[in-house]
Amino acid sequence: RTRREADRRTSLAMSELVNSFGIAVRQLRDRQGWSQEDLAGRADLNRSYVGELERGKAIPSLLTVEKIAGALGISTTSLLTHAERIAQTRLVRGLELTAIAC
């Protein structure tokens, strides 16, 4: 039982990170005024894959993270930090909503 709970928490955390990464990519792409196709071309990725990443439906490899960051003109650390900030903000908002509901 404890193992299942730990696996479930890990899965939820991973899902949140993947979703937050997608939001970060979309925000940074929008700041550039680029379409998904623009970003995909600059990062040497398929446009539909960029869409899947932005929707949190695909988990990027480290190489893909590096390609996206390079296309956006930022470091991989900056991209991942942006995603982590989004995840933390979403976590805090979720906790606030839970507290209000109780």
Secondary structure, DSSP 4 states (H G I P E B T S, - for coil): -HHHHHHHHHHHHHHHHHHHHHHHHHHHHHHHT--HHHHHHHHT--HHHHHHHHTT-SPPPHHHHHHHHHHHTS-HHHHHHHHHHHHHHHHHHHHHHHHHH-
